[in-house]
C-alpha cells in the first residue's frame, strides 16, 4: 500500500497553511484530511482506500395522506481499484 494519501495530506496542508498563516489572528491548523476517504476490511485486514468517489441520487416521494411531493437524496460511494495519485492497486 502506497503512502500517497499521507504525503498528499502533508503537501496540501503546507500549501493551505502558506495561504492562511498571514491572516489576522491565525493560530494553527487543527486538522487536515481528505473528506472522501474510507477504511475497508478485506481478507480480515484493515486497509485504506484514501479516496472514494461519492455518488448522489435525488428523487421525489409523494406523501400518502397529504399528496405533497418532496425531494430526497440518497448517497453512496464507489471505491476505486487504484490509487489516484500513483496508480498502485489497492489491496482487495
Ligand atoms: Zn499512491
PDB file of the backbone (N, CA, C, O) and the ligand in Angstrom, with CONECT records:
HET     ZN  A 101       1
ATOM      1  N   UNK A   1       0.853  -1.199   0.000  1.00  0.00           N
ATOM      2  CA  UNK A   1       0.000   0.000   0.000  1.00  0.00           C
ATOM      3  C   UNK A   1       0.886   1.245   0.000  1.00  0.00           C
ATOM      4  O   UNK A   1       1.790   1.374   0.825  1.00  0.00           O
ATOM      5  N   UNK A   2       0.619   2.147  -0.922  1.00  0.00           N
ATOM      6  CA  UNK A   2       1.434   3.355  -1.037  1.00  0.00           C
ATOM      7  C   UNK A   2       1.125   4.353   0.072  1.00  0.00           C
ATOM      8  O   UNK A   2       0.168   4.184   0.827  1.00  0.00           O
ATOM      9  N   UNK A   3       1.931   5.371   0.155  1.00  0.00           N
ATOM     10  CA  UNK A   3       1.802   6.399   1.189  1.00  0.00           C
ATOM     11  C   UNK A   3       1.226   7.702   0.647  1.00  0.00           C
ATOM     12  O   UNK A   3       1.307   8.743   1.299  1.00  0.00           O
ATOM     13  N   UNK A   4       0.650   7.642  -0.536  1.00  0.00           N
ATOM     14  CA  UNK A   4       0.218   8.864  -1.217  1.00  0.00           C
ATOM     15  C   UNK A   4      -0.744   9.716  -0.398  1.00  0.00           C
ATOM     16  O   UNK A   4      -0.593  10.936  -0.335  1.00  0.00           O
ATOM     17  N   UNK A   5      -1.726   9.083   0.225  1.00  0.00           N
ATOM     18  CA  UNK A   5      -2.727   9.865   0.953  1.00  0.00           C
ATOM     19  C   UNK A   5      -2.063  10.665   2.069  1.00  0.00           C
ATOM     20  O   UNK A   5      -2.369  11.839   2.274  1.00  0.00           O
ATOM     21  N   UNK A   6      -1.154  10.014   2.784  1.00  0.00           N
ATOM     22  CA  UNK A   6      -0.457  10.689   3.881  1.00  0.00           C
ATOM     23  C   UNK A   6       0.438  11.814   3.350  1.00  0.00           C
ATOM     24  O   UNK A   6       0.460  12.918   3.894  1.00  0.00           O
ATOM     25  N   UNK A   7       1.173  11.508   2.279  1.00  0.00           N
ATOM     26  CA  UNK A   7       2.076  12.508   1.710  1.00  0.00           C
ATOM     27  C   UNK A   7       1.307  13.681   1.118  1.00  0.00           C
ATOM     28  O   UNK A   7       1.692  14.837   1.291  1.00  0.00           O
ATOM     29  N   UNK A   8       0.219  13.378   0.418  1.00  0.00           N
ATOM     30  CA  UNK A   8      -0.595  14.451  -0.164  1.00  0.00           C
ATOM     31  C   UNK A   8      -1.219  15.319   0.919  1.00  0.00           C
ATOM     32  O   UNK A   8      -1.331  16.535   0.770  1.00  0.00           O
ATOM     33  N   UNK A   9      -1.624  14.678   2.007  1.00  0.00           N
ATOM     34  CA  UNK A   9      -2.209  15.432   3.116  1.00  0.00           C
ATOM     35  C   UNK A   9      -1.197  16.453   3.634  1.00  0.00           C
ATOM     36  O   UNK A   9      -1.540  17.614   3.855  1.00  0.00           O
ATOM     37  N   UNK A  10       0.046  16.019   3.826  1.00  0.00           N
ATOM     38  CA  UNK A  10       1.085  16.932   4.315  1.00  0.00           C
ATOM     39  C   UNK A  10       1.373  18.040   3.304  1.00  0.00           C
ATOM     40  O   UNK A  10       1.531  19.201   3.680  1.00  0.00           O
ATOM     41  N   UNK A  11       1.439  17.681   2.026  1.00  0.00           N
ATOM     42  CA  UNK A  11       1.702  18.674   0.975  1.00  0.00           C
ATOM     43  C   UNK A  11       0.585  19.716   0.923  1.00  0.00           C
ATOM     44  O   UNK A  11       0.841  20.919   0.878  1.00  0.00           O
ATOM     45  N   UNK A  12      -0.653  19.230   0.930  1.00  0.00           N
ATOM     46  CA  UNK A  12      -1.800  20.141   0.836  1.00  0.00           C
ATOM     47  C   UNK A  12      -1.916  21.011   2.085  1.00  0.00           C
ATOM     48  O   UNK A  12      -2.259  22.191   2.011  1.00  0.00           O
ATOM     49  N   UNK A  13      -1.623  20.403   3.227  1.00  0.00           N
ATOM     50  CA  UNK A  13      -1.665  21.150   4.487  1.00  0.00           C
ATOM     51  C   UNK A  13      -0.666  22.301   4.444  1.00  0.00           C
ATOM     52  O   UNK A  13      -0.974  23.420   4.855  1.00  0.00           O
ATOM     53  N   UNK A  14       0.531  22.016   3.944  1.00  0.00           N
ATOM     54  CA  UNK A  14       1.562  23.044   3.821  1.00  0.00           C
ATOM     55  C   UNK A  14       1.150  24.134   2.846  1.00  0.00           C
ATOM     56  O   UNK A  14       1.389  25.318   3.086  1.00  0.00           O
ATOM     57  N   UNK A  15       0.532  23.728   1.749  1.00  0.00           N
ATOM     58  CA  UNK A  15       0.083  24.687   0.746  1.00  0.00           C
ATOM     59  C   UNK A  15      -0.995  25.611   1.318  1.00  0.00           C
ATOM     60  O   UNK A  15      -0.927  26.831   1.168  1.00  0.00           O
ATOM     61  N   UNK A  16      -1.980  25.015   1.969  1.00  0.00           N
ATOM     62  CA  UNK A  16      -3.065  25.818   2.535  1.00  0.00           C
ATOM     63  C   UNK A  16      -2.527  26.711   3.647  1.00  0.00           C
ATOM     64  O   UNK A  16      -2.935  27.865   3.780  1.00  0.00           O
ATOM     65  N   UNK A  17      -1.611  26.170   4.442  1.00  0.00           N
ATOM     66  CA  UNK A  17      -1.041  26.972   5.532  1.00  0.00           C
ATOM     67  C   UNK A  17      -0.339  28.212   4.989  1.00  0.00           C
ATOM     68  O   UNK A  17      -0.452  29.294   5.565  1.00  0.00           O
ATOM     69  N   UNK A  18       0.387  28.054   3.878  1.00  0.00           N
ATOM     70  CA  UNK A  18       1.092  29.203   3.298  1.00  0.00           C
ATOM     71  C   UNK A  18       0.117  30.280   2.854  1.00  0.00           C
ATOM     72  O   UNK A  18       0.476  31.455   2.784  1.00  0.00           O
ATOM     73  N   UNK A  19      -1.103  29.887   2.557  1.00  0.00           N
ATOM     74  CA  UNK A  19      -2.101  30.856   2.118  1.00  0.00           C
ATOM     75  C   UNK A  19      -2.831  31.528   3.270  1.00  0.00           C
ATOM     76  O   UNK A  19      -3.344  32.637   3.121  1.00  0.00           O
ATOM     77  N   UNK A  20      -2.880  30.863   4.415  1.00  0.00           N
ATOM     78  CA  UNK A  20      -3.707  31.398   5.510  1.00  0.00           C
ATOM     79  C   UNK A  20      -2.911  31.887   6.706  1.00  0.00           C
ATOM     80  O   UNK A  20      -3.466  32.563   7.572  1.00  0.00           O
ATOM     81  N   UNK A  21      -1.616  31.562   6.779  1.00  0.00           N
ATOM     82  CA  UNK A  21      -0.868  31.859   8.005  1.00  0.00           C
ATOM     83  C   UNK A  21      -0.683  33.352   8.263  1.00  0.00           C
ATOM     84  O   UNK A  21      -0.386  33.754   9.388  1.00  0.00           O
ATOM     85  N   UNK A  22      -0.856  34.176   7.229  1.00  0.00           N
ATOM     86  CA  UNK A  22      -0.720  35.616   7.442  1.00  0.00           C
ATOM     87  C   UNK A  22      -2.064  36.311   7.673  1.00  0.00           C
ATOM     88  O   UNK A  22      -2.137  37.533   7.798  1.00  0.00           O
ATOM     89  N   UNK A  23      -3.115  35.508   7.727  1.00  0.00           N
ATOM     90  CA  UNK A  23      -4.413  36.104   8.027  1.00  0.00           C
ATOM     91  C   UNK A  23      -4.398  36.600   9.471  1.00  0.00           C
ATOM     92  O   UNK A  23      -3.835  35.954  10.354  1.00  0.00           O
ATOM     93  N   UNK A  24      -5.033  37.770   9.701  1.00  0.00           N
ATOM     94  CA  UNK A  24      -5.035  38.318  11.070  1.00  0.00           C
ATOM     95  C   UNK A  24      -5.595  37.310  12.066  1.00  0.00           C
ATOM     96  O   UNK A  24      -6.680  36.763  11.871  1.00  0.00           O
ATOM     97  N   UNK A  25      -4.851  37.076  13.119  1.00  0.00           N
ATOM     98  CA  UNK A  25      -5.330  36.207  14.191  1.00  0.00           C
ATOM     99  C   UNK A  25      -5.138  34.727  13.950  1.00  0.00           C
ATOM    100  O   UNK A  25      -5.530  33.911  14.785  1.00  0.00           O
ATOM    101  N   UNK A  26      -4.540  34.359  12.822  1.00  0.00           N
ATOM    102  CA  UNK A  26      -4.340  32.922  12.557  1.00  0.00           C
ATOM    103  C   UNK A  26      -3.487  32.311  13.655  1.00  0.00           C
ATOM    104  O   UNK A  26      -2.489  32.898  14.070  1.00  0.00           O
ATOM    105  N   UNK A  27      -3.884  31.114  14.134  1.00  0.00           N
ATOM    106  CA  UNK A  27      -3.125  30.462  15.197  1.00  0.00           C
ATOM    107  C   UNK A  27      -2.470  29.175  14.714  1.00  0.00           C
ATOM    108  O   UNK A  27      -1.244  29.076  14.671  1.00  0.00           O
ATOM    109  N   UNK A  28      -3.296  28.179  14.346  1.00  0.00           N
ATOM    110  CA  UNK A  28      -2.731  26.908  13.907  1.00  0.00           C
ATOM    111  C   UNK A  28      -3.767  26.103  13.148  1.00  0.00           C
ATOM    112  O   UNK A  28      -4.965  26.369  13.240  1.00  0.00           O
ATOM    113  N   UNK A  29      -3.297  25.117  12.398  1.00  0.00           N
ATOM    114  CA  UNK A  29      -4.207  24.191  11.734  1.00  0.00           C
ATOM    115  C   UNK A  29      -4.556  23.103  12.729  1.00  0.00           C
ATOM    116  O   UNK A  29      -3.670  22.433  13.261  1.00  0.00           O
ATOM    117  N   UNK A  30      -5.830  22.925  12.981  1.00  0.00           N
ATOM    118  CA  UNK A  30      -6.285  21.919  13.944  1.00  0.00           C
ATOM    119  C   UNK A  30      -6.231  20.521  13.349  1.00  0.00           C
ATOM    120  O   UNK A  30      -5.799  19.575  14.008  1.00  0.00           O
ATOM    121  N   UNK A  31      -6.668  20.393  12.106  1.00  0.00           N
ATOM    122  CA  UNK A  31      -6.734  19.077  11.473  1.00  0.00           C
ATOM    123  C   UNK A  31      -6.776  19.262   9.960  1.00  0.00           C
ATOM    124  O   UNK A  31      -7.214  20.301   9.467  1.00  0.00           O
ATOM    125  N   UNK A  32      -6.327  18.265   9.237  1.00  0.00           N
ATOM    126  CA  UNK A  32      -6.353  18.322   7.774  1.00  0.00           C
ATOM    127  C   UNK A  32      -6.461  16.896   7.257  1.00  0.00           C
ATOM    128  O   UNK A  32      -5.681  16.029   7.652  1.00  0.00           O
ATOM    129  N   UNK A  33      -7.423  16.650   6.376  1.00  0.00           N
ATOM    130  CA  UNK A  33      -7.647  15.288   5.896  1.00  0.00           C
ATOM    131  C   UNK A  33      -8.529  15.306   4.651  1.00  0.00           C
ATOM    132  O   UNK A  33      -9.240  16.275   4.385  1.00  0.00           O
ATOM    133  N   UNK A  34      -8.467  14.216   3.898  1.00  0.00           N
ATOM    134  CA  UNK A  34      -9.373  14.054   2.769  1.00  0.00           C
ATOM    135  C   UNK A  34     -10.757  13.738   3.325  1.00  0.00           C
ATOM    136  O   UNK A  34     -10.914  12.821   4.131  1.00  0.00           O
ATOM    137  N   UNK A  35     -11.748  14.493   2.898  1.00  0.00           N
ATOM    138  CA  UNK A  35     -13.098  14.269   3.417  1.00  0.00           C
ATOM    139  C   UNK A  35     -13.741  13.040   2.793  1.00  0.00           C
ATOM    140  O   UNK A  35     -14.681  12.481   3.357  1.00  0.00           O
ATOM    141  N   UNK A  36     -13.252  12.619   1.646  1.00  0.00           N
ATOM    142  CA  UNK A  36     -13.853  11.457   0.996  1.00  0.00           C
ATOM    143  C   UNK A  36     -12.907  10.253   1.015  1.00  0.00           C
ATOM    144  O   UNK A  36     -12.565   9.685  -0.022  1.00  0.00           O
ATOM    145  N   UNK A  37     -12.499   9.887   2.229  1.00  0.00           N
ATOM    146  CA  UNK A  37     -11.662   8.702   2.370  1.00  0.00           C
ATOM    147  C   UNK A  37     -12.404   7.688   3.229  1.00  0.00           C
ATOM    148  O   UNK A  37     -13.351   8.035   3.935  1.00  0.00           O
ATOM    149  N   UNK A  38     -11.975   6.449   3.165  1.00  0.00           N
ATOM    150  CA  UNK A  38     -12.711   5.404   3.867  1.00  0.00           C
ATOM    151  C   UNK A  38     -11.759   4.281   4.269  1.00  0.00           C
ATOM    152  O   UNK A  38     -10.755   4.033   3.602  1.00  0.00           O
ATOM    153  N   UNK A  39     -12.087   3.613   5.360  1.00  0.00           N
ATOM    154  CA  UNK A  39     -11.373   2.407   5.751  1.00  0.00           C
ATOM    155  C   UNK A  39     -12.211   1.208   5.347  1.00  0.00           C
ATOM    156  O   UNK A  39     -13.431   1.219   5.510  1.00  0.00           O
ATOM    157  N   UNK A  40     -11.577   0.189   4.827  1.00  0.00           N
ATOM    158  CA  UNK A  40     -12.316  -1.011   4.432  1.00  0.00           C
ATOM    159  C   UNK A  40     -11.646  -2.256   4.995  1.00  0.00           C
ATOM    160  O   UNK A  40     -10.434  -2.282   5.212  1.00  0.00           O
ATOM    161  N   UNK A  41     -12.452  -3.287   5.228  1.00  0.00           N
ATOM    162  CA  UNK A  41     -11.940  -4.577   5.670  1.00  0.00           C
ATOM    163  C   UNK A  41     -11.858  -5.486   4.442  1.00  0.00           C
ATOM    164  O   UNK A  41     -12.824  -5.618   3.690  1.00  0.00           O
ATOM    165  N   UNK A  42     -10.698  -6.108   4.250  1.00  0.00           N
ATOM    166  CA  UNK A  42     -10.606  -7.115   3.209  1.00  0.00           C
ATOM    167  C   UNK A  42      -9.649  -8.197   3.666  1.00  0.00           C
ATOM    168  O   UNK A  42      -8.578  -7.899   4.193  1.00  0.00           O
ATOM    169  N   UNK A  43     -10.020  -9.434   3.471  1.00  0.00           N
ATOM    170  CA  UNK A  43      -9.230 -10.585   3.926  1.00  0.00           C
ATOM    171  C   UNK A  43      -8.840 -10.439   5.404  1.00  0.00           C
ATOM    172  O   UNK A  43      -7.709 -10.734   5.793  1.00  0.00           O
ATOM    173  N   UNK A  44      -9.790  -9.983   6.208  1.00  0.00           N
ATOM    174  CA  UNK A  44      -9.583  -9.786   7.643  1.00  0.00           C
ATOM    175  C   UNK A  44      -8.472  -8.782   7.962  1.00  0.00           C
ATOM    176  O   UNK A  44      -7.941  -8.760   9.073  1.00  0.00           O
ATOM    177  N   UNK A  45      -8.135  -7.965   6.987  1.00  0.00           N
ATOM    178  CA  UNK A  45      -7.148  -6.916   7.239  1.00  0.00           C
ATOM    179  C   UNK A  45      -7.805  -5.566   6.997  1.00  0.00           C
ATOM    180  O   UNK A  45      -8.588  -5.390   6.064  1.00  0.00           O
ATOM    181  N   UNK A  46      -7.465  -4.620   7.861  1.00  0.00           N
ATOM    182  CA  UNK A  46      -7.983  -3.269   7.683  1.00  0.00           C
ATOM    183  C   UNK A  46      -7.100  -2.539   6.681  1.00  0.00           C
ATOM    184  O   UNK A  46      -5.911  -2.330   6.923  1.00  0.00           O
ATOM    185  N   UNK A  47      -7.675  -2.163   5.584  1.00  0.00           N
ATOM    186  CA  UNK A  47      -6.912  -1.423   4.587  1.00  0.00           C
ATOM    187  C   UNK A  47      -7.592  -0.084   4.338  1.00  0.00           C
ATOM    188  O   UNK A  47      -8.745   0.119   4.716  1.00  0.00           O
ATOM    189  N   UNK A  48      -6.889   0.793   3.719  1.00  0.00           N
ATOM    190  CA  UNK A  48      -7.423   2.121   3.469  1.00  0.00           C
ATOM    191  C   UNK A  48      -7.499   2.380   1.977  1.00  0.00           C
ATOM    192  O   UNK A  48      -6.530   2.175   1.246  1.00  0.00           O
ATOM    193  N   UNK A  49      -8.637   2.822   1.543  1.00  0.00           N
ATOM    194  CA  UNK A  49      -8.766   3.395   0.205  1.00  0.00           C
ATOM    195  C   UNK A  49      -8.924   4.876   0.459  1.00  0.00           C
ATOM    196  O   UNK A  49     -10.029   5.337   0.743  1.00  0.00           O
ATOM    197  N   UNK A  50      -7.845   5.632   0.362  1.00  0.00           N
ATOM    198  CA  UNK A  50      -7.903   7.017   0.837  1.00  0.00           C
ATOM    199  C   UNK A  50      -8.907   7.878   0.106  1.00  0.00           C
ATOM    200  O   UNK A  50      -9.450   8.823   0.680  1.00  0.00           O
ATOM    201  N   UNK A  51      -9.160   7.569  -1.140  1.00  0.00           N
ATOM    202  CA  UNK A  51     -10.077   8.424  -1.889  1.00  0.00           C
ATOM    203  C   UNK A  51     -11.224   7.572  -2.417  1.00  0.00           C
ATOM    204  O   UNK A  51     -11.005   6.563  -3.087  1.00  0.00           O
ATOM    205  N   UNK A  52     -12.426   7.981  -2.112  1.00  0.00           N
ATOM    206  CA  UNK A  52     -13.591   7.323  -2.678  1.00  0.00           C
ATOM    207  C   UNK A  52     -14.345   8.330  -3.545  1.00  0.00           C
ATOM    208  O   UNK A  52     -14.169   9.540  -3.401  1.00  0.00           O
ATOM    209  N   UNK A  53     -15.169   7.830  -4.426  1.00  0.00           N
ATOM    210  CA  UNK A  53     -15.904   8.701  -5.337  1.00  0.00           C
ATOM    211  C   UNK A  53     -17.363   8.739  -4.899  1.00  0.00           C
ATOM    212  O   UNK A  53     -18.073   7.738  -4.997  1.00  0.00           O
ATOM    213  N   UNK A  54     -17.807   9.896  -4.416  1.00  0.00           N
ATOM    214  CA  UNK A  54     -19.189   9.987  -3.971  1.00  0.00           C
ATOM    215  C   UNK A  54     -20.161  10.044  -5.152  1.00  0.00           C
ATOM    216  O   UNK A  54     -19.854  10.611  -6.201  1.00  0.00           O
ATOM    217  N   UNK A  55     -21.331   9.448  -4.958  1.00  0.00           N
ATOM    218  CA  UNK A  55     -22.365   9.431  -5.987  1.00  0.00           C
ATOM    219  C   UNK A  55     -23.706   9.727  -5.320  1.00  0.00           C
ATOM    220  O   UNK A  55     -24.060   9.108  -4.317  1.00  0.00           O
ATOM    221  N   UNK A  56     -24.444  10.679  -5.885  1.00  0.00           N
ATOM    222  CA  UNK A  56     -25.681  11.120  -5.248  1.00  0.00           C
ATOM    223  C   UNK A  56     -26.869  10.935  -6.187  1.00  0.00           C
ATOM    224  O   UNK A  56     -26.776  11.204  -7.384  1.00  0.00           O
ATOM    225  N   UNK A  57     -27.982  10.474  -5.630  1.00  0.00           N
ATOM    226  CA  UNK A  57     -29.228  10.353  -6.384  1.00  0.00           C
ATOM    227  C   UNK A  57     -30.277  11.208  -5.687  1.00  0.00           C
ATOM    228  O   UNK A  57     -30.474  11.098  -4.477  1.00  0.00           O
ATOM    229  N   UNK A  58     -30.939  12.048  -6.445  1.00  0.00           N
ATOM    230  CA  UNK A  58     -32.035  12.840  -5.898  1.00  0.00           C
ATOM    231  C   UNK A  58     -33.331  12.295  -6.481  1.00  0.00           C
ATOM    232  O   UNK A  58     -33.439  12.060  -7.685  1.00  0.00           O
ATOM    233  N   UNK A  59     -34.315  12.099  -5.602  1.00  0.00           N
ATOM    234  CA  UNK A  59     -35.570  11.528  -6.070  1.00  0.00           C
ATOM    235  C   UNK A  59     -36.731  12.149  -5.307  1.00  0.00           C
ATOM    236  O   UNK A  59     -36.540  12.793  -4.275  1.00  0.00           O
ATOM    237  N   UNK A  60     -37.937  11.947  -5.828  1.00  0.00           N
ATOM    238  CA  UNK A  60     -39.110  12.515  -5.173  1.00  0.00           C
ATOM    239  C   UNK A  60     -39.999  11.403  -4.644  1.00  0.00           C
ATOM    240  O   UNK A  60     -40.057  10.305  -5.197  1.00  0.00           O
ATOM    241  N   UNK A  61     -40.692  11.721  -3.550  1.00  0.00           N
ATOM    242  CA  UNK A  61     -41.680  10.812  -2.976  1.00  0.00           C
ATOM    243  C   UNK A  61     -42.937  11.600  -2.688  1.00  0.00           C
ATOM    244  O   UNK A  61     -42.883  12.757  -2.272  1.00  0.00           O
ATOM    245  N   UNK A  62     -44.066  10.962  -2.915  1.00  0.00           N
ATOM    246  CA  UNK A  62     -45.353  11.613  -2.677  1.00  0.00           C
ATOM    247  C   UNK A  62     -45.927  11.069  -1.371  1.00  0.00           C
ATOM    248  O   UNK A  62     -46.077   9.858  -1.209  1.00  0.00           O
ATOM    249  N   UNK A  63     -46.243  11.955  -0.458  1.00  0.00           N
ATOM    250  CA  UNK A  63     -46.803  11.539   0.832  1.00  0.00           C
ATOM    251  C   UNK A  63     -48.190  10.945   0.625  1.00  0.00           C
ATOM    252  O   UNK A  63     -48.996  11.476  -0.140  1.00  0.00           O
ATOM    253  N   UNK A  64     -48.463   9.832   1.317  1.00  0.00           N
ATOM    254  CA  UNK A  64     -49.745   9.125   1.157  1.00  0.00           C
ATOM    255  C   UNK A  64     -50.942   9.999   1.513  1.00  0.00           C
ATOM    256  O   UNK A  64     -51.917  10.072   0.765  1.00  0.00           O
ATOM    257  N   UNK A  65     -50.855  10.664   2.673  1.00  0.00           N
ATOM    258  CA  UNK A  65     -52.018  11.413   3.146  1.00  0.00           C
ATOM    259  C   UNK A  65     -52.162  12.787   2.517  1.00  0.00           C
ATOM    260  O   UNK A  65     -53.224  13.119   1.990  1.00  0.00           O
ATOM    261  N   UNK A  66     -51.099  13.594   2.564  1.00  0.00           N
ATOM    262  CA  UNK A  66     -51.214  14.967   2.062  1.00  0.00           C
ATOM    263  C   UNK A  66     -51.048  15.063   0.540  1.00  0.00           C
ATOM    264  O   UNK A  66     -51.503  16.030  -0.070  1.00  0.00           O
ATOM    265  N   UNK A  67     -50.404  14.074  -0.068  1.00  0.00           N
ATOM    266  CA  UNK A  67     -50.164  14.134  -1.504  1.00  0.00           C
ATOM    267  C   UNK A  67     -49.019  15.061  -1.879  1.00  0.00           C
ATOM    268  O   UNK A  67     -48.740  15.288  -3.057  1.00  0.00           O
ATOM    269  N   UNK A  68     -48.364  15.592  -0.857  1.00  0.00           N
ATOM    270  CA  UNK A  68     -47.253  16.514  -1.077  1.00  0.00           C
ATOM    271  C   UNK A  68     -46.036  15.768  -1.622  1.00  0.00           C
ATOM    272  O   UNK A  68     -45.693  14.689  -1.138  1.00  0.00           O
ATOM    273  N   UNK A  69     -45.396  16.342  -2.616  1.00  0.00           N
ATOM    274  CA  UNK A  69     -44.201  15.728  -3.205  1.00  0.00           C
ATOM    275  C   UNK A  69     -42.960  16.394  -2.621  1.00  0.00           C
ATOM    276  O   UNK A  69     -42.814  17.616  -2.646  1.00  0.00           O
ATOM    277  N   UNK A  70     -42.089  15.568  -2.105  1.00  0.00           N
ATOM    278  CA  UNK A  70     -40.842  16.094  -1.530  1.00  0.00           C
ATOM    279  C   UNK A  70     -39.652  15.439  -2.208  1.00  0.00           C
ATOM    280  O   UNK A  70     -39.730  14.314  -2.702  1.00  0.00           O
ATOM    281  N   UNK A  71     -38.541  16.181  -2.217  1.00  0.00           N
ATOM    282  CA  UNK A  71     -37.298  15.676  -2.806  1.00  0.00           C
ATOM    283  C   UNK A  71     -36.431  15.045  -1.720  1.00  0.00           C
ATOM    284  O   UNK A  71     -36.267  15.609  -0.638  1.00  0.00           O
ATOM    285  N   UNK A  72     -35.891  13.897  -2.013  1.00  0.00           N
ATOM    286  CA  UNK A  72     -34.989  13.203  -1.098  1.00  0.00           C
ATOM    287  C   UNK A  72     -33.663  12.968  -1.803  1.00  0.00           C
ATOM    288  O   UNK A  72     -33.578  12.985  -3.031  1.00  0.00           O
ATOM    289  N   UNK A  73     -32.634  12.747  -1.000  1.00  0.00           N
ATOM    290  CA  UNK A  73     -31.315  12.461  -1.560  1.00  0.00           C
ATOM    291  C   UNK A  73     -30.779  11.167  -0.960  1.00  0.00           C
ATOM    292  O   UNK A  73     -30.934  10.909   0.233  1.00  0.00           O
ATOM    293  N   UNK A  74     -30.166  10.383  -1.781  1.00  0.00           N
ATOM    294  CA  UNK A  74     -29.516   9.161  -1.329  1.00  0.00           C
ATOM    295  C   UNK A  74     -28.097   9.173  -1.863  1.00  0.00           C
ATOM    296  O   UNK A  74     -27.871   9.444  -3.043  1.00  0.00           O
ATOM    297  N   UNK A  75     -27.144   8.878  -0.993  1.00  0.00           N
ATOM    298  CA  UNK A  75     -25.751   8.904  -1.428  1.00  0.00           C
ATOM    299  C   UNK A  75     -25.095   7.547  -1.227  1.00  0.00           C
ATOM    300  O   UNK A  75     -25.386   6.829  -0.270  1.00  0.00           O
ATOM    301  N   UNK A  76     -24.223   7.222  -2.133  1.00  0.00           N
ATOM    302  CA  UNK A  76     -23.416   6.017  -1.992  1.00  0.00           C
ATOM    303  C   UNK A  76     -22.017   6.355  -2.517  1.00  0.00           C
ATOM    304  O   UNK A  76     -21.808   7.428  -3.083  1.00  0.00           O
ATOM    305  N   UNK A  77     -21.082   5.461  -2.333  1.00  0.00           N
ATOM    306  CA  UNK A  77     -19.708   5.725  -2.738  1.00  0.00           C
ATOM    307  C   UNK A  77     -19.144   4.584  -3.556  1.00  0.00           C
ATOM    308  O   UNK A  77     -19.513   3.423  -3.379  1.00  0.00           O
ATOM    309  N   UNK A  78     -18.257   4.931  -4.442  1.00  0.00           N
ATOM    310  CA  UNK A  78     -17.539   3.929  -5.220  1.00  0.00           C
ATOM    311  C   UNK A  78     -16.086   3.948  -4.768  1.00  0.00           C
ATOM    312  O   UNK A  78     -15.466   5.007  -4.682  1.00  0.00           O
ATOM    313  N   UNK A  79     -15.555   2.774  -4.484  1.00  0.00           N
ATOM    314  CA  UNK A  79     -14.149   2.692  -4.090  1.00  0.00           C
ATOM    315  C   UNK A  79     -13.327   2.351  -5.325  1.00  0.00           C
ATOM    316  O   UNK A  79     -13.547   1.305  -5.935  1.00  0.00           O
ATOM    317  N   UNK A  80     -12.386   3.209  -5.706  1.00  0.00           N
ATOM    318  CA  UNK A  80     -11.574   2.910  -6.882  1.00  0.00           C
ATOM    319  C   UNK A  80     -10.626   1.741  -6.621  1.00  0.00           C
ATOM    320  O   UNK A  80     -10.302   1.456  -5.469  1.00  0.00           O
ATOM    321  N   UNK A  81     -10.190   1.078  -7.655  1.00  0.00           N
ATOM    322  CA  UNK A  81      -9.289  -0.066  -7.530  1.00  0.00           C
ATOM    323  C   UNK A  81      -7.829   0.352  -7.437  1.00  0.00           C
ATOM    324  O   UNK A  81      -6.978  -0.413  -6.983  1.00  0.00           O
ATOM    325  N   UNK A  82      -7.553   1.575  -7.873  1.00  0.00           N
ATOM    326  CA  UNK A  82      -6.165   2.027  -7.912  1.00  0.00           C
ATOM    327  C   UNK A  82      -6.024   3.398  -7.257  1.00  0.00           C
ATOM    328  O   UNK A  82      -6.954   4.204  -7.259  1.00  0.00           O
ATOM    329  N   UNK A  83      -4.851   3.643  -6.700  1.00  0.00           N
ATOM    330  CA  UNK A  83      -4.559   4.944  -6.099  1.00  0.00           C
ATOM    331  C   UNK A  83      -4.625   6.015  -7.186  1.00  0.00           C
ATOM    332  O   UNK A  83      -3.987   5.863  -8.228  1.00  0.00           O
ATOM    333  N   UNK A  84      -5.381   7.095  -6.968  1.00  0.00           N
ATOM    334  CA  UNK A  84      -5.486   8.128  -7.992  1.00  0.00           C
ATOM    335  C   UNK A  84      -4.210   8.954  -8.152  1.00  0.00           C
ATOM    336  O   UNK A  84      -4.080   9.696  -9.125  1.00  0.00           O
ATOM    337  N   UNK A  85      -3.275   8.839  -7.221  1.00  0.00           N
ATOM    338  CA  UNK A  85      -2.045   9.628  -7.295  1.00  0.00           C
ATOM    339  C   UNK A  85      -0.902   8.871  -7.997  1.00  0.00           C
ATOM    340  O   UNK A  85      -0.212   9.439  -8.845  1.00  0.00           O
ATOM    341  N   UNK A  86      -0.708   7.614  -7.649  1.00  0.00           N
ATOM    342  CA  UNK A  86       0.439   6.890  -8.224  1.00  0.00           C
ATOM    343  C   UNK A  86       0.023   5.682  -9.064  1.00  0.00           C
ATOM    344  O   UNK A  86       0.853   5.106  -9.767  1.00  0.00           O
ATOM    345  N   UNK A  87      -1.236   5.300  -9.001  1.00  0.00           N
ATOM    346  CA  UNK A  87      -1.719   4.208  -9.828  1.00  0.00           C
ATOM    347  C   UNK A  87      -1.525   2.822  -9.249  1.00  0.00           C
ATOM    348  O   UNK A  87      -1.858   1.831  -9.899  1.00  0.00           O
ATOM    349  N   UNK A  88      -0.985   2.730  -8.025  1.00  0.00           N
ATOM    350  CA  UNK A  88      -0.798   1.422  -7.396  1.00  0.00           C
ATOM    351  C   UNK A  88      -2.164   0.816  -7.057  1.00  0.00           C
ATOM    352  O   UNK A  88      -3.076   1.516  -6.616  1.00  0.00           O
ATOM    353  N   UNK A  89      -2.284  -0.489  -7.272  1.00  0.00           N
ATOM    354  CA  UNK A  89      -3.553  -1.163  -6.987  1.00  0.00           C
ATOM    355  C   UNK A  89      -3.784  -1.234  -5.488  1.00  0.00           C
ATOM    356  O   UNK A  89      -2.880  -1.573  -4.725  1.00  0.00           O
ATOM    357  N   UNK A  90      -5.012  -0.908  -5.071  1.00  0.00           N
ATOM    358  CA  UNK A  90      -5.365  -1.039  -3.662  1.00  0.00           C
ATOM    359  C   UNK A  90      -5.521  -2.512  -3.313  1.00  0.00           C
ATOM    360  O   UNK A  90      -5.865  -3.331  -4.166  1.00  0.00           O
ATOM    361  N   UNK A  91      -5.267  -2.835  -2.066  1.00  0.00           N
ATOM    362  CA  UNK A  91      -5.458  -4.225  -1.598  1.00  0.00           C
ATOM    363  C   UNK A  91      -6.932  -4.586  -1.721  1.00  0.00           C
ATOM    364  O   UNK A  91      -7.810  -3.749  -1.514  1.00  0.00           O
ATOM    365  N   UNK A  92      -7.184  -5.823  -2.054  1.00  0.00           N
ATOM    366  CA  UNK A  92      -8.582  -6.280  -2.201  1.00  0.00           C
ATOM    367  C   UNK A  92      -8.949  -7.200  -1.073  1.00  0.00           C
ATOM    368  O   UNK A  92     -10.078  -7.689  -1.018  1.00  0.00           O
TER     369      UNK A  92
HETATM  370 ZN    ZN A 101      -0.459   6.015  -4.381  1.00  0.00          ZN
END
